[in-house]
Amino acid sequence: MKNTVYFDLETQKSADEVGGWDRIRDMRMSIGVTYSTARGQYRIYGEQEVNALIEELRRADLVVGFNTLRFDYEVLAGHNPFFDAQQVPSLDMLAELEKSLHHRLSLDSIASATLGVEKTAEGTQALRWFREGKLLEIAEYCCYDVKITRLVHEYGLANKQLQYLNRFGKKLSVPVAWGDLPPA
């Protein structure tokens, strides 16, 4: 059975706190979450378990995420200098959509237009929760983002398209060919 792992993480610090977006590796993971199709369940990782998270990603047949190449993998590389994103077969939905649309979309824009669901919070809220020591809230939020990521990916596989809201609130469609992509 092919093991697709859906993945997201939250950080301890914002870009402003570490000196800008070119210092993503310094943001530090607070919580990482995966959903494995082989296990059929979620797994939550704290900062001290980052290497176990990296190993799960390395063993996957495919890792699916949203902005994983530019963001999440960079955060992981800040924890483990031996982490090489090139060793992880990945589908970054944001990167693929950006190739077609030539601009970036939010996961929320896609999920609300395609599935009629919205994220439960924003990354800035997860930063506040981290400062308050509310790791359970971060884990719940991150699990929900992973679920949305999975549902969006599965919808795209089944329907070969996604919907999104443009900056004027108009619902548009974009074709996707994720089933035809070799792992990156």
ROGUDREN-848022 format. One record per residue: residue in three letters; residue number from 1; x, y, z of N, C-alpha, C in turn. Coordinates in pm, whole numbers. Each point is the difference from the previous one (the first is absolute). Layout:
residues N
+-----+-----+--------+--------+--------+--------+--------+--------+--------+--------+--------+
! res !   n !     nu !     nv !     nw !    cau !    cav !    caw !     cu !     cv !     cw !
+-----+-----+--------+--------+--------+--------+--------+--------+--------+--------+--------+
! ALA ! NUM !      X !      Y !      Z !      X !      Y !      Z !      X !      Y !      Z !
...
+-----+-----+--------+--------+--------+--------+--------+--------+--------+--------+--------+
This chain:
residues 184
+-----+-----+--------+--------+--------+--------+--------+--------+--------+--------+--------+
! res !   n !     nu !     nv !     nw !    cau !    cav !    caw !     cu !     cv !     cw !
+-----+-----+--------+--------+--------+--------+--------+--------+--------+--------+--------+
! MET !   1 !     84 !   -119 !      0 !    -84 !    119 !      0 !     88 !    125 !      0 !
! LYS !   2 !    -31 !     93 !    -89 !     74 !    125 !     -7 !    -29 !     84 !    123 !
! ASN !   3 !    104 !     52 !     61 !    -17 !     83 !    119 !     17 !    147 !    -35 !
! THR !   4 !   -112 !     70 !    -12 !      3 !    144 !    -18 !     -8 !     63 !    138 !
! VAL !   5 !     90 !     92 !     28 !      4 !     67 !    129 !    -32 !    147 !    -23 !
! TYR !   6 !   -106 !     47 !     62 !    -38 !    141 !     -3 !     66 !     66 !    119 !
! PHE !   7 !     49 !    122 !    -19 !     91 !     59 !     99 !    -19 !    151 !     12 !
! ASP !   8 !     13 !     49 !    123 !      2 !    143 !     28 !     72 !     19 !    133 !
! LEU !   9 !     54 !    119 !     19 !     60 !     34 !    129 !    -28 !    144 !     34 !
! GLU !  10 !     13 !     31 !    126 !     -9 !    137 !     49 !    133 !     35 !     65 !
! THR !  11 !     27 !    128 !      8 !    130 !     45 !     52 !    -13 !     71 !    134 !
! GLN !  12 !    116 !     17 !     61 !      9 !     69 !    127 !     13 !    151 !    -18 !
! LYS !  13 !     58 !     41 !   -113 !     29 !    141 !    -23 !    -49 !     43 !   -137 !
! SER !  14 !    -28 !    128 !    -13 !    -43 !     58 !   -127 !    123 !     43 !    -81 !
! ALA !  15 !    -23 !     34 !   -126 !    108 !     51 !    -85 !     60 !    127 !     61 !
! ASP !  16 !    -84 !     86 !     52 !     50 !    124 !     61 !     91 !    -28 !    119 !
! GLU !  17 !    -34 !   -101 !     78 !     79 !    -33 !    120 !    138 !    -57 !    -32 !
! VAL !  18 !     15 !    -58 !   -119 !    130 !    -61 !    -34 !     80 !     84 !   -100 !
! GLY !  19 !    -54 !    113 !    -41 !     74 !     88 !    -90 !    -39 !    -10 !   -146 !
! GLY !  20 !   -117 !    -56 !    -30 !    -49 !     -1 !   -138 !    -23 !   -139 !    -56 !
! TRP !  21 !    -65 !     -2 !   -118 !    -37 !   -125 !    -66 !    119 !    -78 !    -54 !
! ASP !  22 !    116 !     63 !     -7 !    118 !    -73 !    -44 !     63 !    -78 !    116 !
! ARG !  23 !    -62 !      4 !    117 !     51 !    -71 !    118 !   -104 !    -99 !     54 !
! ILE !  24 !    -72 !    -65 !    -90 !   -105 !    -95 !     39 !     56 !   -110 !     90 !
! ARG !  25 !    123 !    -42 !    -24 !     60 !   -108 !     79 !     10 !     34 !    148 !
! ASP !  26 !     -4 !    129 !     33 !     11 !     43 !    139 !   -136 !      8 !     71 !
! MET !  27 !   -109 !    -27 !    -68 !   -133 !     14 !     59 !    -34 !   -111 !     99 !
! ARG !  28 !     62 !   -116 !    -13 !    -17 !   -114 !     91 !   -143 !    -56 !     -2 !
! MET !  29 !    -11 !   -129 !    -12 !   -130 !    -67 !      0 !    -56 !     -5 !    143 !
! SER !  30 !   -127 !     30 !     13 !    -67 !    -20 !    129 !    -68 !   -137 !     -3 !
! ILE !  31 !    -81 !    -22 !   -105 !    -73 !   -126 !    -17 !      0 !    -36 !   -148 !
! GLY !  32 !     19 !   -127 !    -28 !    -15 !    -53 !   -136 !   -103 !   -110 !      3 !
! VAL !  33 !    -78 !    -12 !   -106 !   -105 !   -102 !     -7 !      7 !    -70 !   -136 !
! THR !  34 !    -18 !   -131 !      4 !    -11 !    -78 !   -122 !   -129 !    -82 !      4 !
! TYR !  35 !    -49 !    -32 !   -118 !   -105 !   -100 !    -15 !     53 !   -100 !   -101 !
! SER !  36 !     12 !   -125 !     41 !     52 !   -106 !    -86 !   -115 !    -83 !    -53 !
! THR !  37 !     -6 !    -18 !   -132 !   -105 !    -84 !    -57 !     24 !   -146 !     34 !
! ALA !  38 !    124 !    -40 !     21 !     28 !   -139 !     38 !    -49 !    -29 !    142 !
! ARG !  39 !     19 !     94 !     92 !    -47 !    -16 !    138 !   -147 !     35 !     14 !
! GLY !  40 !    -46 !     93 !    -83 !   -137 !     48 !     11 !    -21 !     86 !    124 !
! GLN !  41 !    106 !     69 !     42 !    -12 !     83 !    120 !    102 !    114 !      0 !
! TYR !  42 !    -27 !     94 !     89 !     87 !    116 !     17 !    109 !    -34 !    100 !
! ARG !  43 !    112 !     70 !    -13 !    107 !     -8 !     99 !     46 !    144 !     28 !
! ILE !  44 !     12 !     32 !    126 !     40 !    135 !     43 !    141 !     -8 !     54 !
! TYR !  45 !     84 !     92 !    -44 !    140 !      5 !     41 !     30 !    133 !     67 !
! GLY !  46 !     63 !     -5 !    118 !     52 !    119 !     64 !    140 !     29 !    -49 !
! GLU !  47 !     54 !    111 !     40 !    134 !     40 !    -46 !    105 !   -107 !     29 !
! GLN !  48 !     -8 !    -64 !    115 !     98 !   -102 !     37 !     -9 !   -126 !    -86 !
! GLU !  49 !   -108 !    -13 !    -77 !    -21 !   -117 !    -87 !     20 !     32 !   -148 !
! VAL !  50 !     66 !    110 !    -29 !     14 !     44 !   -138 !     71 !   -103 !    -87 !
! ASN !  51 !     98 !    -71 !     53 !     70 !   -100 !    -81 !    -89 !   -119 !    -34 !
! ALA !  52 !    -90 !    -37 !     89 !    -97 !   -106 !    -30 !    -96 !     47 !   -110 !
! LEU !  53 !    -39 !    125 !      3 !    -84 !     58 !   -105 !     74 !     -6 !   -134 !
! ILE !  54 !    125 !     41 !     -1 !     79 !     -3 !   -123 !     10 !   -142 !    -54 !
! GLU !  55 !     19 !    -97 !     88 !      7 !   -139 !    -45 !   -131 !    -47 !    -61 !
! GLU !  56 !   -113 !     41 !     59 !   -129 !    -38 !    -60 !    -13 !     58 !   -140 !
! LEU !  57 !     42 !    124 !    -18 !     -8 !     63 !   -131 !     92 !    -70 !    -99 !
! ARG !  58 !    119 !    -36 !     43 !     95 !    -69 !    -89 !    -51 !   -137 !    -45 !
! ARG !  59 !    -74 !    -68 !     86 !    -50 !   -135 !    -31 !   -127 !      1 !    -84 !
! ALA !  60 !    -64 !    113 !    -12 !   -127 !      8 !    -74 !     22 !    -24 !   -149 !
! ASP !  61 !   -101 !    -54 !    -65 !      3 !     -9 !   -145 !    -22 !    137 !    -63 !
! LEU !  62 !    -80 !     83 !     68 !    -26 !    136 !    -45 !    -41 !     83 !    121 !
! VAL !  63 !     59 !    119 !     12 !    -40 !     96 !    104 !    -75 !    113 !    -70 !
! VAL !  64 !   -121 !     27 !     47 !    -82 !    105 !    -57 !    -18 !    109 !    104 !
! GLY !  65 !     22 !    123 !    -43 !    -17 !    113 !     89 !    -34 !    125 !    -79 !
! PHE !  66 !     -4 !    111 !     71 !    -31 !    128 !    -60 !    108 !     99 !     44 !
! ASN !  67 !     86 !     39 !    -92 !    116 !     87 !     26 !    110 !    -74 !     76 !
! THR !  68 !      6 !   -130 !    -17 !    101 !    -80 !     70 !    140 !     26 !    -51 !
! LEU !  69 !     16 !     14 !   -130 !    135 !     16 !    -55 !     66 !    129 !     47 !
! ARG !  70 !    -73 !    108 !     -2 !     58 !    130 !     36 !      1 !     24 !    151 !
! PHE !  71 !    -94 !    -59 !     72 !    -14 !     34 !    142 !     27 !   -118 !     93 !
! ASP !  72 !    -88 !    -98 !      1 !      8 !   -108 !    100 !    134 !    -73 !     -4 !
! TYR !  73 !     48 !    -33 !   -120 !    128 !    -71 !    -10 !    116 !     87 !     46 !
! GLU !  74 !    -10 !    129 !    -23 !    104 !     92 !     48 !      4 !      2 !    153 !
! VAL !  75 !   -118 !      0 !     63 !     -6 !     -5 !    146 !     67 !   -128 !     50 !
! LEU !  76 !    -32 !   -113 !    -62 !     60 !   -128 !     40 !    151 !      2 !    -18 !
! ALA !  77 !     48 !     61 !   -107 !    144 !      8 !    -24 !     70 !     81 !    110 !
! GLY !  78 !    -72 !     91 !     62 !     57 !     75 !    112 !     22 !    -86 !    124 !
! HIS !  79 !    -72 !   -110 !      9 !     15 !    -93 !    112 !    103 !   -108 !    -27 !
! ASN !  80 !     13 !    -37 !   -127 !     87 !   -111 !    -35 !     75 !     35 !   -128 !
! PRO !  81 !    130 !     32 !     10 !     75 !     41 !   -118 !     14 !   -112 !   -104 !
! PHE !  82 !    -30 !   -123 !     38 !      7 !   -111 !    -94 !   -131 !    -22 !    -75 !
! PHE !  83 !   -104 !     74 !     36 !   -127 !    -12 !    -71 !     17 !     56 !   -141 !
! ASP !  84 !    -33 !    -80 !    -99 !      9 !     40 !   -139 !   -136 !    -21 !    -64 !
! ALA !  85 !    -67 !    110 !    -31 !   -134 !     -7 !    -58 !     -1 !    -76 !   -133 !
! GLN !  86 !    114 !     -5 !    -68 !      9 !    -74 !   -126 !    -18 !   -150 !     20 !
! GLN !  87 !     19 !    -48 !    122 !    -15 !   -142 !     31 !   -144 !    -37 !     34 !
! VAL !  88 !    -88 !     98 !      0 !   -139 !    -22 !     38 !    -88 !     15 !   -124 !
! PRO !  89 !    -64 !   -107 !    -45 !    -90 !     12 !   -116 !   -120 !     86 !     39 !
! SER !  90 !    -13 !    116 !    -64 !    -95 !     99 !     49 !    -90 !     56 !   -108 !
! LEU !  91 !   -120 !     34 !     43 !    -92 !     80 !    -80 !    -37 !    120 !     85 !
! ASP !  92 !     51 !    114 !    -38 !    -36 !    126 !     66 !   -112 !     61 !    -84 !
! MET !  93 !   -122 !     -8 !     51 !   -115 !     47 !    -78 !     12 !    147 !    -35 !
! LEU !  94 !     50 !     82 !     91 !     14 !    142 !    -29 !     96 !     21 !   -116 !
! ALA !  95 !    114 !    -67 !      2 !     99 !     15 !   -108 !    -60 !    -41 !   -134 !
! GLU !  96 !    -77 !   -108 !     -1 !    -62 !    -47 !   -125 !   -107 !     98 !    -49 !
! LEU !  97 !    -80 !     52 !     90 !   -102 !     97 !    -40 !     63 !    130 !    -50 !
! GLU !  98 !    109 !     39 !     63 !     70 !    123 !    -39 !     54 !    -12 !   -143 !
! LYS !  99 !     41 !   -119 !    -40 !     47 !    -22 !   -138 !   -111 !     28 !   -101 !
! SER ! 100 !   -122 !    -37 !     34 !   -113 !     20 !    -91 !    -53 !    143 !      5 !
! LEU ! 101 !    -10 !     54 !    120 !    -66 !    130 !     17 !     94 !    120 !     -1 !
! HIS ! 102 !    129 !    -26 !     24 !    102 !    105 !      5 !    -20 !     97 !    117 !
! HIS ! 103 !    -72 !    -46 !    101 !    -11 !     73 !    126 !    -34 !   -101 !    109 !
! ARG ! 104 !     19 !     44 !    123 !    -21 !    -89 !    114 !   -145 !      9 !     49 !
! LEU ! 105 !    -48 !   -111 !     54 !   -132 !     -6 !     61 !     15 !    -46 !    144 !
! SER ! 106 !    -98 !     32 !     81 !     -1 !    -53 !    136 !    -76 !   -134 !      1 !
! LEU ! 107 !     37 !    -86 !     92 !    -73 !   -125 !     17 !   -146 !     29 !     33 !
! ASP ! 108 !    -23 !    103 !     77 !   -136 !     37 !     38 !    -84 !     38 !   -123 !
! SER ! 109 !     59 !     73 !    -93 !    -71 !     40 !   -122 !    -43 !   -122 !    -80 !
! ILE ! 110 !     87 !    -99 !     -8 !    -30 !   -122 !    -76 !   -102 !    -85 !     75 !
! ALA ! 111 !     21 !    -19 !    130 !    -89 !    -86 !     78 !   -141 !     56 !      7 !
! SER ! 112 !    -13 !    130 !     18 !   -134 !     57 !     11 !    -74 !     -7 !   -134 !
! ALA ! 113 !     70 !     25 !   -111 !    -66 !     -5 !   -131 !    -26 !   -143 !    -46 !
! THR ! 114 !     94 !    -91 !     29 !    -12 !   -137 !    -49 !    -85 !    -87 !     91 !
! LEU ! 115 !     21 !     12 !    130 !    -64 !    -92 !     96 !   -105 !     66 !     88 !
! GLY ! 116 !     -2 !    133 !      2 !    -95 !     69 !     87 !     42 !     -1 !    146 !
! VAL ! 117 !    129 !    -19 !     27 !     52 !      2 !    137 !    110 !    104 !     11 !
! GLU ! 118 !     19 !     49 !    121 !    103 !    100 !     24 !     93 !    -48 !    111 !
! LYS ! 119 !    120 !     55 !     -2 !     95 !    -31 !    107 !    -58 !     49 !    133 !
! THR ! 120 !     45 !    -62 !    108 !    -53 !     35 !    132 !     73 !    119 !     63 !
! ALA ! 121 !    119 !     30 !    -50 !     80 !    111 !     55 !    105 !     38 !   -105 !
! GLU ! 122 !     93 !     84 !     41 !    110 !     41 !    -88 !    131 !    -30 !     71 !
! GLY ! 123 !    107 !      0 !    -78 !    132 !    -26 !     56 !     38 !     98 !    111 !
! THR ! 124 !    -47 !    124 !    -10 !     32 !     97 !    105 !    -63 !    -41 !    133 !
! GLN ! 125 !   -118 !    -62 !     -6 !    -64 !    -50 !    123 !     84 !   -113 !     59 !
! ALA ! 126 !     54 !    -87 !    -85 !     85 !   -111 !     48 !    125 !     54 !     69 !
! LEU ! 127 !     53 !    112 !    -47 !    116 !     62 !     67 !    -38 !     49 !    139 !
! ARG ! 128 !   -118 !     61 !     12 !    -47 !     45 !    133 !    -20 !   -118 !     92 !
! TRP ! 129 !    -61 !   -108 !    -52 !    -19 !   -119 !     82 !    133 !    -56 !     47 !
! PHE ! 130 !    101 !      3 !    -86 !    131 !    -51 !     41 !     55 !     83 !    116 !
! ARG ! 131 !     -9 !    131 !    -12 !     50 !     86 !    108 !    -76 !    -24 !    131 !
! GLU ! 132 !   -126 !    -41 !    -11 !    -83 !    -27 !    118 !     13 !   -145 !     48 !
! GLY ! 133 !     80 !    -81 !    -70 !     18 !   -140 !     38 !   -118 !    -89 !    -34 !
! LYS ! 134 !    -84 !     43 !    -93 !   -120 !    -76 !    -37 !     28 !    -91 !   -119 !
! LEU ! 135 !     81 !   -103 !     23 !     41 !    -90 !   -107 !   -116 !    -85 !    -51 !
! LEU ! 136 !    -95 !    -33 !     85 !   -116 !    -78 !    -44 !    -81 !     78 !   -104 !
! GLU ! 137 !    -18 !    129 !     21 !    -74 !     82 !    -96 !     74 !      3 !   -134 !
! ILE ! 138 !    133 !     11 !      5 !     79 !     -1 !   -123 !    -17 !   -133 !    -71 !
! ALA ! 139 !      5 !   -109 !     75 !    -13 !   -133 !    -59 !   -137 !    -18 !    -67 !
! GLU ! 140 !   -106 !     46 !     65 !   -134 !    -10 !    -58 !    -10 !     81 !   -129 !
! TYR ! 141 !     51 !    121 !      5 !     -2 !     87 !   -118 !     80 !    -62 !   -115 !
! CYS ! 142 !    117 !    -53 !     31 !     87 !    -60 !   -100 !    -64 !   -127 !    -57 !
! CYS ! 143 !    -63 !    -80 !     84 !    -71 !   -120 !    -48 !   -110 !     39 !    -98 !
! TYR ! 144 !    -71 !    106 !     30 !   -108 !     45 !    -88 !     57 !     47 !   -134 !
! ASP ! 145 !    113 !     71 !      2 !     64 !     43 !   -124 !     44 !   -121 !    -83 !
! VAL ! 146 !     52 !   -102 !     66 !     41 !   -122 !    -71 !   -123 !    -65 !    -62 !
! LYS ! 147 !   -111 !     -2 !     73 !   -123 !    -59 !    -55 !    -48 !     78 !   -122 !
! ILE ! 148 !      3 !    132 !      8 !    -40 !     82 !   -115 !     93 !    -27 !   -118 !
! THR ! 149 !    129 !     -8 !     27 !     98 !    -29 !   -105 !    -33 !   -133 !    -68 !
! ARG ! 150 !    -29 !   -101 !     81 !    -35 !   -132 !    -54 !   -126 !      6 !    -84 !
! LEU ! 151 !   -104 !     66 !     51 !   -126 !      7 !    -73 !     14 !     78 !   -131 !
! VAL ! 152 !     78 !    108 !      1 !     23 !     77 !   -122 !     76 !    -86 !   -102 !
! HIS ! 153 !    102 !    -70 !     46 !     78 !    -86 !    -89 !    -88 !   -110 !    -59 !
! GLU ! 154 !    -77 !    -66 !     84 !    -87 !   -108 !    -47 !   -105 !     52 !    -99 !
! TYR ! 155 !    -53 !    118 !     25 !    -97 !     60 !    -92 !     67 !     27 !   -135 !
! GLY ! 156 !    120 !     55 !      3 !     73 !     27 !   -123 !     31 !   -126 !    -78 !
! LEU ! 157 !     37 !   -107 !     70 !     25 !   -128 !    -67 !   -127 !    -53 !    -68 !
! ALA ! 158 !   -111 !      8 !     71 !   -125 !    -55 !    -51 !    -62 !     85 !   -111 !
! ASN ! 159 !     13 !    132 !     11 !    -71 !     90 !    -91 !     89 !     73 !   -100 !
! LYS ! 160 !    131 !    -15 !     13 !     97 !     63 !    -91 !     -9 !    152 !     -3 !
! GLN ! 161 !    -59 !     57 !    104 !     -8 !    145 !     11 !    -29 !     40 !    144 !
! LEU ! 162 !     28 !    124 !     30 !    -34 !     61 !    128 !    -66 !    134 !    -27 !
! GLN ! 163 !    -74 !     47 !     96 !    -54 !    135 !     -7 !     78 !     86 !    100 !
! TYR ! 164 !     -3 !    130 !    -26 !     62 !     94 !     93 !    -72 !    134 !    -13 !
! LEU ! 165 !     16 !     81 !    100 !    -56 !    135 !     -3 !    112 !     95 !    -37 !
! ASN ! 166 !    -21 !     79 !   -103 !    103 !     97 !    -35 !     -7 !    119 !     97 !
! ARG ! 167 !     85 !     96 !    -20 !      7 !    111 !     97 !   -125 !     86 !      4 !
! PHE ! 168 !    -89 !    -18 !   -100 !   -126 !     73 !     -3 !   -116 !    -85 !     52 !
! GLY ! 169 !     32 !   -121 !     47 !   -102 !    -89 !     54 !    -73 !    -81 !   -105 !
! LYS ! 170 !     45 !      4 !   -125 !    -63 !    -77 !   -107 !     54 !   -143 !      1 !
! LYS ! 171 !    -92 !    -96 !    -15 !     38 !   -141 !      0 !     48 !    -40 !   -139 !
! LEU ! 172 !    123 !    -52 !     -7 !     59 !    -43 !   -126 !     49 !   -144 !     14 !
! SER ! 173 !     26 !    -65 !   -113 !     51 !   -137 !     -1 !    142 !     -2 !    -56 !
! VAL ! 174 !     77 !    -97 !     47 !    134 !    -23 !    -54 !     17 !   -151 !    -18 !
! PRO ! 175 !     45 !    -44 !   -118 !     22 !   -143 !    -21 !    122 !    -47 !     77 !
! VAL ! 176 !     -4 !   -123 !     49 !    116 !    -61 !     66 !     18 !   -140 !    -58 !
! ALA ! 177 !    125 !    -44 !     -8 !     32 !   -132 !    -55 !     92 !    -72 !     96 !
! TRP ! 178 !    -37 !     -1 !    127 !     88 !    -57 !    103 !     20 !   -150 !    -16 !
! GLY ! 179 !    -99 !    -69 !    -50 !     15 !   -144 !    -20 !    102 !    -32 !   -107 !
! ASP ! 180 !     30 !    100 !    -88 !     94 !    -20 !   -109 !    140 !     42 !     36 !
! LEU ! 181 !     18 !     59 !    118 !    132 !     52 !     38 !     87 !   -109 !     60 !
! PRO ! 182 !    123 !     -8 !    -45 !     94 !    -84 !     73 !     41 !     72 !    129 !
! PRO ! 183 !     33 !    -70 !    106 !     43 !     69 !    120 !    119 !     90 !    -28 !
! ALA ! 184 !     -3 !    121 !     57 !    109 !     95 !    -21 !    120 !    -34 !     85 !
+-----+-----+--------+--------+--------+--------+--------+--------+--------+--------+--------+
